[in-house]
Amino acid sequence: MEIPEENKKRISKVFLILMIILSVYFAVKIISVLKKTSLLGESQNPATISFSGHGEVTAVPDIANVYFTISKDAKTVKDAQAAVAVVEKSALDLLKTKGVDDKDVKTTDASFNPKYEYRQAICPPIPMGAGTAGTTVSPSSPYYCPSDKQVIVGYTASESITVKIRNTDDAGAIMQGLGTIGVSNLSGPNFAIDKEDALKAQARKLAIDDAKAKAEVLAKDLGVSLGKITSFNENGNYPMMYASSVMMKDSAGSAPAPAVIPKGENTISSDVTITYEIR
């Protein structure tokens, strides 16, 4: 059966309209995809804005670190090390009577080094009549050679020790005691907080809250909306220690450390930078 010509025209028109609708639909979809992939000239990097925040917490120190050196000279290495051991035993006994645990006493360095002196050697006497310009030299008269030489005259043994004092009120008394038993380069106390992780986390939280508050205020003033966070950076998180410090070059003639040393407070801070997308 043959389709009438009029019906053919209607079918062709409907088909053409359908093709136009499909073409427009796919064109819109393609443009949308191109916009999303930034292929029509839009920036690939979204606009961003960064905010900084600061946070800090304070706490009373619960440990005090003390540092000292034991240094002794002797003719031999063995004797020098033995002399160091005598003072070391006295120091350890003192620390034990003050309740310092063995685990809190640490040797950070131990060494021995030769001690040198420059000496000018005495040369053999010159025979009679061997002098110049008519001079004579007695056979028994020594004379000095033109160069000297380096000779070992002994050894120095030394040991450096760090002590962690958990009862900070004893720091002054411990330093007084150490200063009387022959140690040298006694320094400290450096007051610190033994376990700082919780305080660091608290300071970081305060810094983040500070940055977020700034972001919300500035976004409102600029009339923009904050999107997702694109980056985060933290600087600092370093404890700022406020401590008294006493140094003694040697036990003889040095001023004693005060019996009670003020320990004050330590401040732990954190600085962060947060970057947001804006739209």
C-alpha positions in Angstrom: 0.0 0.0 0.0 1.5 3.3 -1.0 1.7 6.2 1.6 0.0 9.3 0.4 2.3 12.2 -0.5 0.7 14.4 2.2 1.5 11.9 4.9 5.1 11.6 3.7 5.5 15.4 4.2 4.1 15.2 7.7 6.4 12.4 8.7 9.4 14.3 7.3 8.4 17.4 9.2 8.0 15.5 12.5 11.4 13.7 11.9 13.1 17.1 11.2 11.6 18.6 14.4 12.7 15.6 16.4 16.3 15.9 15.0 16.4 19.6 15.9 15.3 18.9 19.5 17.9 16.2 19.9 20.6 18.4 18.4 19.7 21.3 20.8 19.7 18.8 23.7 23.1 17.4 22.9 24.5 20.8 22.2 23.4 22.0 25.7 24.9 18.9 27.3 28.2 19.3 25.4 28.5 23.0 26.4 27.8 22.1 30.0 30.6 19.5 30.0 33.0 21.9 28.3 32.3 24.5 30.9 33.0 22.0 33.7 36.3 21.0 32.2 37.2 24.6 31.6 37.7 24.2 27.8 35.8 27.3 26.9 38.2 29.7 28.5 37.2 29.5 32.1 40.1 29.1 34.7 41.0 25.6 35.6 41.9 26.8 39.2 39.0 27.9 41.3 39.3 31.2 43.2 40.7 30.7 46.7 41.4 32.7 49.8 43.7 32.0 52.7 43.4 32.8 56.4 45.9 32.5 59.2 45.1 31.7 62.8 47.1 31.7 66.1 46.6 29.7 69.2 48.6 29.3 72.4 48.2 27.6 75.8 50.3 28.0 79.0 51.2 25.5 81.6 53.4 25.2 84.6 56.6 23.1 83.8 56.7 19.7 85.4 60.4 18.8 84.7 63.7 20.6 85.0 66.7 19.6 82.9 70.2 20.1 84.3 73.5 19.6 82.4 77.0 19.2 83.6 80.5 17.9 82.6 83.1 16.0 84.5 86.6 16.6 83.3 89.9 15.3 84.7 93.5 15.4 83.7 96.1 12.6 84.4 99.3 11.2 83.0 97.5 8.2 81.4 94.1 7.7 79.9 93.3 5.0 82.6 94.1 7.4 85.4 92.1 10.2 83.8 89.0 8.0 83.3 89.3 6.7 86.9 89.3 10.2 88.2 86.1 10.9 86.2 84.5 7.8 87.5 85.1 8.9 91.1 83.3 12.2 90.6 80.6 10.5 88.5 79.8 8.1 91.4 79.5 10.9 93.8 77.1 12.7 91.4 75.0 9.6 90.9 74.8 9.0 94.6 73.7 12.6 95.2 71.0 12.3 92.5 69.7 9.0 94.0 69.4 10.6 97.4 67.2 13.3 95.8 64.9 10.7 94.3 66.1 11.0 90.7 65.5 7.7 88.8 68.4 6.1 86.9 66.3 6.4 83.6 66.4 10.2 84.0 70.2 10.4 84.0 71.8 10.2 80.6 75.4 10.4 79.4 75.4 12.5 76.2 79.1 12.4 75.5 82.3 10.7 76.8 85.8 11.3 75.4 89.5 11.5 76.2 92.1 13.6 74.4 95.8 13.9 74.7 97.4 17.1 76.2 100.3 18.5 74.3 103.1 20.9 75.1 105.7 22.5 72.8 109.2 21.9 74.0 112.5 23.1 72.6 115.0 20.3 72.5 118.5 20.8 74.0 121.2 19.8 71.4 124.6 18.3 72.2 127.4 20.7 73.1 129.7 22.1 70.3 133.4 21.1 70.6 135.9 23.8 71.6 136.9 26.1 68.8 134.0 25.3 66.5 132.4 28.7 67.0 132.2 31.3 64.3 133.9 34.7 64.1 136.7 33.7 66.5 134.3 32.6 69.3 134.7 29.5 71.3 132.1 27.3 72.9 132.7 25.3 76.0 132.2 21.5 75.6 129.9 21.5 78.6 127.7 24.5 77.4 124.4 23.3 75.9 122.7 25.3 73.2 119.1 25.3 71.9 118.1 23.8 68.5 116.3 26.2 66.2 113.0 24.2 66.2 110.7 22.8 69.0 108.6 19.8 69.0 105.1 18.8 70.3 105.1 16.2 73.1 102.2 14.5 75.0 102.3 15.4 78.7 99.0 13.7 79.7 95.4 13.1 78.9 92.0 14.7 79.6 89.0 12.5 80.1 85.5 14.1 80.1 81.9 13.0 80.4 78.8 15.1 79.7 75.6 14.2 81.6 72.0 15.4 81.3 69.6 15.0 84.3 65.8 15.2 84.2 64.5 16.3 87.5 60.8 15.5 87.9 60.4 17.2 91.3 61.2 20.7 90.0 61.3 22.1 93.5 64.5 20.1 94.1 66.3 21.6 91.1 68.1 24.3 93.1 69.2 21.9 95.9 70.5 19.4 93.3 72.5 22.0 91.5 74.0 23.1 94.8 75.0 19.6 95.6 76.5 19.0 92.2 78.5 22.2 92.4 80.4 20.9 95.5 81.6 17.5 94.2 83.9 18.5 91.4 81.7 18.8 88.3 82.3 21.6 85.7 80.1 23.5 83.3 77.1 23.0 85.4 74.1 24.7 83.7 70.3 24.9 83.9 67.7 24.3 85.0 65.7 24.4 81.7 62.1 24.0 82.7 59.9 22.0 80.4 56.7 20.0 80.1 57.3 16.3 79.9 54.3 15.3 77.8 53.3 18.2 75.5 51.2 16.4 72.9 47.8 17.3 74.5 48.9 20.9 74.9 50.1 21.0 71.3 46.7 19.7 70.1 44.9 22.2 72.2 47.0 25.1 70.8 46.3 23.8 67.2 42.6 23.7 67.9 42.6 27.3 69.0 44.6 28.3 66.0 42.1 26.6 63.6 39.1 28.2 65.4 40.8 31.6 65.0 41.4 31.1 61.3 37.8 29.9 60.8 36.4 32.9 62.6 38.4 35.3 60.4 37.3 33.4 57.3 33.6 33.7 58.2 33.8 37.4 58.9 35.8 38.3 55.8 33.7 36.1 53.5 30.6 38.0 54.8 32.3 41.4 54.2 33.3 40.4 50.7 29.9 38.9 49.8 31.3 35.5 48.9 30.6 32.0 50.1 33.3 29.7 51.4 33.7 26.3 49.7 35.8 23.3 50.6 39.2 23.6 52.2 41.9 23.2 49.6 45.0 23.3 51.8 46.1 23.4 55.5 49.5 24.3 56.9 50.8 24.4 60.4 53.9 26.3 61.6 55.3 26.6 65.0 53.9 24.4 67.8 57.1 25.2 69.6 57.2 25.5 73.4 58.4 28.9 74.6 60.2 28.2 77.9 60.7 30.8 80.6 63.4 29.4 82.9 66.1 30.5 85.2 69.6 29.5 84.3 72.7 29.0 86.4 76.1 28.1 85.0 79.2 27.2 87.0 82.6 26.8 85.3 83.9 24.7 88.2 83.0 23.9 91.8 85.7 26.0 93.4 84.8 29.6 93.9 81.5 29.5 92.0 78.3 31.1 93.3 75.9 28.4 94.5 72.5 28.0 92.8 69.6 29.3 94.8 67.8 26.6 96.8 64.4 27.5 95.2 64.4 28.6 91.5 61.2 30.2 90.1 59.9 28.1 87.2 57.2 30.3 85.9 55.0 29.1 83.0 55.7 27.7 79.5 53.7 28.8 76.5 53.0 26.4 73.6 51.8 28.0 70.4 50.6 27.0 67.0 50.1 29.0 63.8 48.0 27.6 61.0 47.0 28.7 57.5 43.7 27.5 55.9 42.9 28.0 52.2 39.2 27.9 51.1 37.6 27.9 47.7 35.2 30.8 47.3 32.2 31.1 45.1 
